[in-house]
Structures are given as structure tokens and as C-alpha cells.
């Protein structure tokens, strides 16, 4: 049976869909995230920045362009 909006009467309703989702949700539990510990600047070495990038950043306004 059609309601005139392209939806038939035999399709599941919102309540049934919500119930299906609630039953399925425990199967989709994401593992807890472990945030990485911050690295102190003294441990960062071997990073080089090209002089063209330094000039680009130096010429930008304080809030970016």
C-alpha cells in the first residue's frame, strides 16, 4: 500500500529501526583510545625545515593568510 510519498506501509517504522540499532550497538563497541604521550622538544632532533618554508611562515600574518 502506498501513501503517495513513495513509502509503502510494509516498510519498518522508525521505532523498529531504533530498536534494531539498539540491539546491534553492543557489537560495535570501539576500543578505548590511548592518546600518545607528548614528546619533549629535547627528544626531537634531526628535523630540518627548508629555508623557503621558513620564509613563507615568517612572511605570514600572525593569524595566517
N, C-alpha and C positions, 0 to 999 in steps of 0.2 A: 504494500500500500504506500502510495507516495503522498507527501504532504505539500507538494508543489514547490519545494525548495531543493529538490534533488536528494532528499534524505528519505530513506524508507523506514517504515515503522518497525521492521525486524532488526535494525541495527542496535548494538548495545548503547545504552544511555551513559551519561556522564558518571552517574553513581556506580554503575558496573565497571566502567573504565577505572575510576578511582580505586575501587576495591581490588581490581586486578593489579594495579600498580602497587598498592599497599602490600599485597601478598608477595610480590616479586622483589620489593625493595631490599629485604634482608639478604637476598642473593647477590646484591650489587654493592656490598659494603666495601668502600675503598680503604686500603691500609693507611694507617696514620703516617703523615709525612714527617720526616726528620729533617729539620732545617739544618743546613751545613753551618758549622761554627765559623764566625768571621775570622779572616786571616789577618794577622797584624801586618802593617806595612813593612816591618823589618824582615818579613819572610818572603816578600815579593821582590824578586831580583831577576835580571835578565829580560826585563820588559823594555823595549825600545819604541820610541814614538817618532815617526818620520817628521822631519822639520816642517814639511808642508802642512801636516796636521796641526802642529804646534802653532804655526802662523794662522791657520784657519780659526782655531779656537781663540787665539789671542785677539783676532780682529772681530769676533762676535760681541754683541752687546751682552750685558750681564744675564739677561733672561733668555738668550738665544734669539736666532733670527729665523 
